[in-house]
Amino acid sequence: MNTAVLDIYPTDMEPSRSQESVGRAYSATADEQPFSVPRPLSLPNNGITVNSSPPGSSQVVSQLARDNRSPTAAKLDVFKSWSISTYKCTKQMIAEKLGKSSRTIDADLENHIERIRDTQKKYMNILRLAKNLVTHFQAVVDTQSSLGEAFTELAQKSPELQDEFNYNAITQRNLSKHGEILLSALNFFISSLTTLCTKTIEDSLLTIKNYELARVEYDAYRSDLETLTQRPRNEVSPTILQETQRKHEEKLSEYEKFRDDVNIKLKFLDENRVKVMHKQLLLFHNAVSAYFSGNQVALEATLKQFNIALKQPNSAPSSWLEQR
C-alpha cells in the first residue's frame, strides 16, 4: 500500500535532503497511480458493503422527474379525454338530427320531463300575470289613499259639505287599508310561486340536463361499439375493441345513475309542487274573495291562517336585531 505524504512548506524555506526524497517518492506514486473514483469498501468483520453514493439516489431522481411531469401529464390527459368526449357527443347529436343514428328513449321518463317543462312554462305565465295584477292594484290602493287625504282636507275647508267629504274620506281610507291587506297576500303568493319556478323546478331541470348529456354520451359510445362489432374481426384491433367495450359499460353505468336521480327528483318535485300550489291557490282564492265581498274579518283571518305579516303603511323598517 503506497503512502502519500503531502509536502507543504513555506516558499522561503529550503527543504532538507530527507524531505526532498519524500517529495520525489510522492511524485512517483502519483504518476504511477492516477486519481480514480473510490470503489465500495468491504468490511472484513461483517461483510457490509459501503457505497460512496447515497442509497436509492437513482430511484429518488427518477421519482422526482415523474412527479414534476405528473401535473402537466394529468392536465393533458383531462384535456384529451374532454376533447374526445366532446367530439363524440357533437357527432352523435348531429347524426341524430340527420336521422343517421338512433337514440336511447325512456318513454315514461321523457313524457314526465316534458310535463314538468310545460308546467314550469304555465306557472311562469301565472307569475307574470300575478305581478301585473299587483302592480296595477298597488296603483289603485295608492290612488285611494291619496283620494282619502284629499276628501279629508276638503272636509275641513268646506263646512257646508263636511259630512259628505268625511264619508267619502272614511270609505277611501278603508278601501286603501283593505287593499294593503290583499297586497300582502298577493305578494306572498308571488314569492312562493317564484321560489317554486326558479329554484325548485329549476333544480330538477338541472338534473335533467345532466341526464340528457349522459344519454348523448352513452349513445355515442354505443354507436362506436356497434360500428366496431359490425366490421370483420381481422380489421378490428382487440385492444381497441376492449377499450370501446369498457367505455361503453362505463357510460352505461353513468346514464343509469342519472336516470335514477331524475326519477327520484321528479317524484319529490311532484309532491312538493302539489303541496305548495294547494296552499297558495287556497290563499289566493280566500284573500281575493274576502276583499271584493267586503268581508274585512275574513280577509284578516286569511292572513292569520297563512302566517302572513301585514306591512303597515308608513311604518319604519325593523332593525336587524328585531329581524333576528
MIPADREN-710694 format. One record per residue (C-alpha): x, y, z; residue in one letter. Coordinates in Angstrom, 2 decimals. Layout:
N
{{X, Y, Z}, 'a'}
...
This chain:
324
{{0.00, 0.00, 0.00}, 'm'}
{{1.51, 3.32, -1.06}, 'n'}
{{1.53, 6.16, 1.39}, 't'}
{{1.49, 9.71, 0.08}, 'a'}
{{2.91, 12.49, 2.25}, 'v'}
{{1.92, 15.97, 1.22}, 'l'}
{{4.90, 18.36, 1.08}, 'd'}
{{3.78, 21.70, 2.47}, 'i'}
{{6.44, 24.23, 3.37}, 'y'}
{{6.75, 27.97, 3.10}, 'p'}
{{8.30, 29.11, -0.20}, 't'}
{{11.18, 30.87, 1.53}, 'd'}
{{12.34, 27.73, 3.35}, 'm'}
{{14.63, 25.22, 1.64}, 'e'}
{{13.70, 21.60, 2.35}, 'p'}
{{16.26, 19.13, 3.65}, 's'}
{{17.56, 16.08, 1.71}, 'r'}
{{15.18, 13.71, 3.51}, 's'}
{{12.30, 15.93, 2.68}, 'q'}
{{13.36, 16.05, -0.97}, 'e'}
{{13.45, 12.26, -1.12}, 's'}
{{9.98, 12.03, 0.35}, 'v'}
{{8.72, 14.53, -2.19}, 'g'}
{{10.21, 12.50, -5.04}, 'r'}
{{8.56, 9.36, -3.65}, 'a'}
{{5.19, 11.13, -3.59}, 'y'}
{{5.59, 12.32, -7.16}, 's'}
{{6.47, 8.83, -8.36}, 'a'}
{{3.48, 7.37, -6.55}, 't'}
{{1.16, 9.98, -8.08}, 'a'}
{{2.49, 9.29, -11.54}, 'd'}
{{2.11, 5.58, -11.22}, 'e'}
{{-1.48, 5.57, -9.89}, 'q'}
{{-3.67, 8.38, -11.16}, 'p'}
{{-6.72, 9.54, -9.22}, 'f'}
{{-9.83, 7.34, -9.58}, 's'}
{{-13.36, 7.22, -8.14}, 'v'}
{{-13.30, 5.25, -4.84}, 'p'}
{{-14.91, 1.83, -5.04}, 'r'}
{{-17.15, 0.19, -2.47}, 'p'}
{{-15.27, -1.00, 0.62}, 'l'}
{{-15.90, -4.44, 2.01}, 's'}
{{-15.62, -4.73, 5.76}, 'l'}
{{-13.92, -7.95, 6.77}, 'p'}
{{-15.87, -8.41, 10.01}, 'n'}
{{-19.47, -8.40, 8.85}, 'n'}
{{-19.23, -8.14, 5.10}, 'g'}
{{-21.19, -4.92, 4.86}, 'i'}
{{-20.59, -3.02, 1.61}, 't'}
{{-20.46, 0.79, 1.89}, 'v'}
{{-21.21, 2.71, -1.30}, 'n'}
{{-19.80, 6.14, -1.97}, 's'}
{{-23.18, 7.37, -3.34}, 's'}
{{-26.36, 7.72, -1.18}, 'p'}
{{-28.59, 4.64, -1.23}, 'p'}
{{-31.50, 4.77, -3.69}, 'g'}
{{-30.36, 8.06, -5.28}, 's'}
{{-31.22, 6.93, -8.81}, 's'}
{{-34.74, 5.88, -7.77}, 'q'}
{{-35.28, 9.21, -6.00}, 'v'}
{{-34.17, 11.18, -9.05}, 'v'}
{{-36.43, 9.22, -11.37}, 's'}
{{-39.38, 9.57, -8.97}, 'q'}
{{-38.83, 13.34, -8.74}, 'l'}
{{-38.79, 13.54, -12.51}, 'a'}
{{-42.09, 11.66, -12.71}, 'r'}
{{-43.61, 13.89, -10.05}, 'd'}
{{-42.52, 17.00, -11.95}, 'n'}
{{-44.17, 15.71, -15.11}, 'r'}
{{-47.36, 14.46, -13.45}, 's'}
{{-49.33, 17.78, -13.22}, 'p'}
{{-48.75, 18.56, -16.89}, 't'}
{{-49.43, 14.99, -17.92}, 'a'}
{{-52.64, 14.94, -15.85}, 'a'}
{{-53.86, 18.17, -17.46}, 'k'}
{{-53.10, 16.81, -20.90}, 'l'}
{{-54.98, 13.59, -20.11}, 'd'}
{{-58.01, 15.55, -18.90}, 'v'}
{{-57.97, 17.78, -21.98}, 'f'}
{{-57.58, 14.78, -24.25}, 'k'}
{{-60.49, 12.96, -22.58}, 's'}
{{-62.68, 16.08, -22.74}, 'w'}
{{-61.86, 16.66, -26.40}, 's'}
{{-62.68, 13.08, -27.37}, 'i'}
{{-65.93, 13.12, -25.40}, 's'}
{{-66.98, 16.48, -26.86}, 't'}
{{-66.24, 15.31, -30.38}, 'y'}
{{-68.20, 12.09, -29.93}, 'k'}
{{-71.19, 13.87, -28.36}, 'c'}
{{-71.28, 16.50, -31.10}, 't'}
{{-71.04, 13.82, -33.76}, 'k'}
{{-73.85, 11.85, -32.08}, 'q'}
{{-76.14, 14.89, -31.83}, 'm'}
{{-75.62, 15.78, -35.49}, 'i'}
{{-76.25, 12.17, -36.51}, 'a'}
{{-79.50, 12.17, -34.51}, 'e'}
{{-80.60, 15.42, -36.15}, 'k'}
{{-79.93, 13.94, -39.58}, 'l'}
{{-81.62, 10.66, -38.70}, 'g'}
{{-78.43, 8.64, -39.17}, 'k'}
{{-78.23, 7.39, -35.58}, 's'}
{{-80.72, 6.11, -33.03}, 's'}
{{-81.14, 7.44, -29.52}, 'r'}
{{-81.95, 5.72, -26.26}, 't'}
{{-85.50, 6.60, -25.22}, 'i'}
{{-87.27, 6.04, -21.92}, 'd'}
{{-90.83, 6.87, -22.96}, 'a'}
{{-92.29, 7.29, -19.47}, 'd'}
{{-89.42, 9.44, -18.27}, 'l'}
{{-89.42, 11.57, -21.42}, 'e'}
{{-93.15, 12.26, -21.05}, 'n'}
{{-92.68, 13.16, -17.39}, 'h'}
{{-89.88, 15.57, -18.25}, 'i'}
{{-92.00, 17.18, -20.95}, 'e'}
{{-94.86, 17.68, -18.48}, 'r'}
{{-92.52, 19.32, -15.98}, 'i'}
{{-91.22, 21.76, -18.58}, 'r'}
{{-94.72, 22.59, -19.73}, 'd'}
{{-95.83, 23.06, -16.13}, 't'}
{{-92.97, 25.46, -15.45}, 'q'}
{{-93.87, 27.45, -18.55}, 'k'}
{{-97.51, 27.79, -17.45}, 'k'}
{{-96.56, 28.64, -13.86}, 'y'}
{{-94.24, 31.36, -15.15}, 'm'}
{{-97.18, 32.81, -17.09}, 'n'}
{{-99.32, 32.84, -13.92}, 'i'}
{{-96.43, 34.50, -12.10}, 'l'}
{{-96.18, 37.20, -14.76}, 'r'}
{{-99.92, 37.91, -14.62}, 'l'}
{{-99.90, 38.00, -10.81}, 'a'}
{{-97.09, 40.55, -10.84}, 'k'}
{{-99.05, 42.68, -13.30}, 'n'}
{{-102.08, 42.44, -11.04}, 'l'}
{{-100.05, 43.57, -8.02}, 'v'}
{{-98.55, 46.48, -9.99}, 't'}
{{-101.94, 47.76, -11.15}, 'h'}
{{-103.64, 47.11, -7.83}, 'f'}
{{-100.86, 48.91, -5.97}, 'q'}
{{-101.59, 51.95, -8.12}, 'a'}
{{-105.30, 51.68, -7.20}, 'v'}
{{-104.51, 51.47, -3.48}, 'v'}
{{-102.17, 54.45, -3.68}, 'd'}
{{-104.83, 56.41, -5.55}, 't'}
{{-107.46, 55.53, -2.93}, 'q'}
{{-105.14, 56.67, -0.17}, 's'}
{{-104.48, 59.98, -1.92}, 's'}
{{-108.18, 60.43, -2.60}, 'l'}
{{-108.99, 59.90, 1.07}, 'g'}
{{-106.50, 62.55, 2.08}, 'e'}
{{-107.97, 64.97, -0.46}, 'a'}
{{-111.51, 64.38, 0.88}, 'f'}
{{-110.32, 64.94, 4.43}, 't'}
{{-108.68, 68.23, 3.50}, 'e'}
{{-111.79, 69.43, 1.67}, 'l'}
{{-113.98, 68.46, 4.62}, 'a'}
{{-112.04, 70.88, 6.80}, 'q'}
{{-112.28, 73.70, 4.27}, 'k'}
{{-115.91, 73.18, 3.22}, 's'}
{{-118.25, 73.28, 6.25}, 'p'}
{{-121.32, 73.05, 4.07}, 'e'}
{{-120.13, 69.66, 2.65}, 'l'}
{{-118.16, 68.47, 5.62}, 'q'}
{{-120.22, 65.32, 6.30}, 'd'}
{{-120.21, 64.22, 2.67}, 'e'}
{{-116.46, 64.67, 2.35}, 'f'}
{{-115.87, 62.82, 5.61}, 'n'}
{{-117.99, 59.86, 4.50}, 'y'}
{{-116.00, 59.53, 1.29}, 'n'}
{{-112.70, 60.02, 3.09}, 'a'}
{{-113.51, 57.20, 5.53}, 'i'}
{{-114.57, 54.92, 2.66}, 't'}
{{-111.40, 55.53, 0.69}, 'q'}
{{-109.22, 55.02, 3.75}, 'r'}
{{-110.92, 51.70, 4.50}, 'n'}
{{-110.57, 50.59, 0.89}, 'l'}
{{-106.89, 51.51, 0.98}, 's'}
{{-106.40, 49.63, 4.24}, 'k'}
{{-108.14, 46.52, 2.91}, 'h'}
{{-106.15, 46.82, -0.30}, 'g'}
{{-102.88, 46.74, 1.65}, 'e'}
{{-104.00, 43.50, 3.28}, 'i'}
{{-104.83, 41.99, -0.10}, 'l'}
{{-101.47, 43.14, -1.46}, 'l'}
{{-99.71, 41.34, 1.38}, 's'}
{{-101.49, 38.12, 0.44}, 'a'}
{{-100.73, 38.58, -3.27}, 'l'}
{{-97.05, 39.30, -2.60}, 'n'}
{{-96.82, 36.14, -0.50}, 'f'}
{{-98.40, 34.21, -3.36}, 'f'}
{{-95.88, 35.67, -5.83}, 'i'}
{{-92.93, 34.96, -3.55}, 's'}
{{-93.89, 31.31, -3.09}, 's'}
{{-94.58, 30.81, -6.80}, 'l'}
{{-91.25, 32.44, -7.70}, 't'}
{{-89.38, 30.06, -5.40}, 't'}
{{-91.19, 27.09, -6.91}, 'l'}
{{-90.49, 28.10, -10.53}, 'c'}
{{-86.96, 29.50, -10.31}, 't'}
{{-85.45, 27.28, -7.62}, 'k'}
{{-87.35, 24.04, -7.01}, 't'}
{{-88.29, 23.24, -10.59}, 'i'}
{{-85.05, 24.70, -11.94}, 'e'}
{{-83.02, 22.40, -9.70}, 'd'}
{{-84.83, 19.40, -11.14}, 's'}
{{-84.29, 20.70, -14.68}, 'l'}
{{-80.55, 20.93, -13.97}, 'l'}
{{-80.54, 17.24, -13.03}, 't'}
{{-82.50, 16.53, -16.22}, 'i'}
{{-79.88, 18.40, -18.25}, 'k'}
{{-77.10, 16.26, -16.78}, 'n'}
{{-79.16, 13.17, -17.55}, 'y'}
{{-79.60, 14.22, -21.18}, 'e'}
{{-75.87, 14.86, -21.57}, 'l'}
{{-75.13, 11.42, -20.11}, 'a'}
{{-77.63, 9.91, -22.54}, 'r'}
{{-75.95, 11.52, -25.55}, 'v'}
{{-72.52, 10.40, -24.37}, 'e'}
{{-73.73, 6.86, -23.81}, 'y'}
{{-75.34, 6.72, -27.25}, 'd'}
{{-72.11, 8.00, -28.82}, 'a'}
{{-70.05, 5.16, -27.34}, 'y'}
{{-72.84, 2.68, -28.08}, 'r'}
{{-72.75, 3.70, -31.75}, 's'}
{{-68.97, 3.27, -31.80}, 'd'}
{{-69.26, -0.21, -30.32}, 'l'}
{{-71.95, -1.19, -32.82}, 'e'}
{{-69.79, 0.06, -35.68}, 't'}
{{-66.79, -1.96, -34.49}, 'l'}
{{-68.78, -5.16, -33.95}, 't'}
{{-70.19, -4.95, -37.49}, 'q'}
{{-66.72, -4.94, -39.05}, 'r'}
{{-64.79, -8.13, -39.86}, 'p'}
{{-62.73, -9.35, -36.93}, 'r'}
{{-59.46, -9.18, -38.82}, 'n'}
{{-59.98, -5.44, -39.37}, 'e'}
{{-60.57, -4.59, -35.69}, 'v'}
{{-57.79, -4.46, -33.14}, 's'}
{{-58.67, -6.45, -29.99}, 'p'}
{{-57.20, -3.68, -27.85}, 't'}
{{-59.43, -1.04, -29.43}, 'i'}
{{-62.47, -3.29, -29.14}, 'l'}
{{-61.84, -3.98, -25.44}, 'q'}
{{-61.29, -0.29, -24.72}, 'e'}
{{-64.52, 0.62, -26.55}, 't'}
{{-66.45, -2.02, -24.60}, 'q'}
{{-65.01, -0.71, -21.34}, 'r'}
{{-66.01, 2.86, -22.20}, 'k'}
{{-69.46, 1.65, -23.25}, 'h'}
{{-70.02, -0.06, -19.89}, 'e'}
{{-68.74, 3.00, -18.03}, 'e'}
{{-71.07, 5.39, -19.86}, 'k'}
{{-73.99, 2.99, -19.48}, 'l'}
{{-73.45, 2.98, -15.72}, 's'}
{{-73.36, 6.80, -15.64}, 'e'}
{{-76.50, 7.02, -17.77}, 'y'}
{{-78.44, 4.65, -15.50}, 'e'}
{{-77.28, 6.57, -12.42}, 'k'}
{{-78.50, 9.90, -13.81}, 'f'}
{{-81.77, 8.30, -14.92}, 'r'}
{{-82.42, 7.06, -11.39}, 'd'}
{{-81.56, 10.50, -10.00}, 'd'}
{{-84.06, 12.14, -12.36}, 'v'}
{{-86.82, 9.72, -11.38}, 'n'}
{{-86.26, 10.44, -7.69}, 'i'}
{{-86.06, 14.21, -8.26}, 'k'}
{{-89.25, 14.29, -10.30}, 'l'}
{{-91.10, 12.23, -7.71}, 'k'}
{{-90.22, 14.63, -4.89}, 'f'}
{{-90.86, 17.60, -7.16}, 'l'}
{{-94.42, 16.50, -7.89}, 'd'}
{{-95.14, 16.00, -4.20}, 'e'}
{{-93.70, 19.37, -3.27}, 'n'}
{{-95.37, 21.17, -6.17}, 'r'}
{{-98.84, 19.86, -5.29}, 'v'}
{{-98.36, 20.76, -1.63}, 'k'}
{{-97.16, 24.30, -2.36}, 'v'}
{{-99.75, 25.08, -5.02}, 'm'}
{{-102.61, 23.73, -2.90}, 'h'}
{{-101.69, 26.18, -0.13}, 'k'}
{{-101.08, 29.14, -2.44}, 'q'}
{{-104.22, 28.70, -4.52}, 'l'}
{{-106.30, 28.48, -1.36}, 'l'}
{{-104.69, 31.69, -0.10}, 'l'}
{{-105.28, 33.47, -3.40}, 'f'}
{{-108.94, 32.46, -3.53}, 'h'}
{{-109.76, 33.32, 0.08}, 'n'}
{{-107.98, 36.68, 0.02}, 'a'}
{{-109.45, 37.87, -3.28}, 'v'}
{{-112.97, 36.67, -2.37}, 's'}
{{-112.88, 38.31, 1.06}, 'a'}
{{-111.63, 41.62, -0.31}, 'y'}
{{-114.12, 42.04, -3.13}, 'f'}
{{-117.01, 40.87, -0.96}, 's'}
{{-116.07, 43.47, 1.63}, 'g'}
{{-115.51, 40.89, 4.36}, 'n'}
{{-112.76, 42.52, 6.41}, 'q'}
{{-112.88, 39.86, 9.11}, 'v'}
{{-112.41, 37.02, 6.63}, 'a'}
{{-109.57, 38.90, 4.92}, 'l'}
{{-107.64, 39.34, 8.16}, 'e'}
{{-108.37, 35.74, 9.16}, 'a'}
{{-106.86, 34.57, 5.86}, 't'}
{{-103.59, 36.33, 6.64}, 'l'}
{{-103.51, 34.83, 10.13}, 'k'}
{{-104.25, 31.36, 8.73}, 'q'}
{{-101.21, 31.50, 6.46}, 'f'}
{{-98.99, 33.38, 8.95}, 'n'}
{{-98.57, 36.43, 6.71}, 'i'}
{{-97.33, 39.57, 8.39}, 'a'}
{{-99.21, 42.69, 7.34}, 'l'}
{{-96.96, 45.56, 6.32}, 'k'}
{{-98.32, 48.70, 7.89}, 'q'}
{{-98.28, 51.80, 5.66}, 'p'}
{{-95.68, 54.46, 6.51}, 'n'}
{{-94.05, 52.10, 9.02}, 's'}
{{-90.32, 52.28, 9.61}, 'a'}
{{-88.32, 49.17, 8.75}, 'p'}
{{-87.41, 47.00, 11.70}, 's'}
{{-83.82, 46.87, 12.87}, 's'}
{{-81.62, 43.88, 12.22}, 'w'}
{{-81.86, 42.92, 15.90}, 'l'}
{{-85.64, 42.74, 15.66}, 'e'}
{{-85.43, 40.68, 12.49}, 'q'}
{{-83.18, 38.15, 14.22}, 'r'}
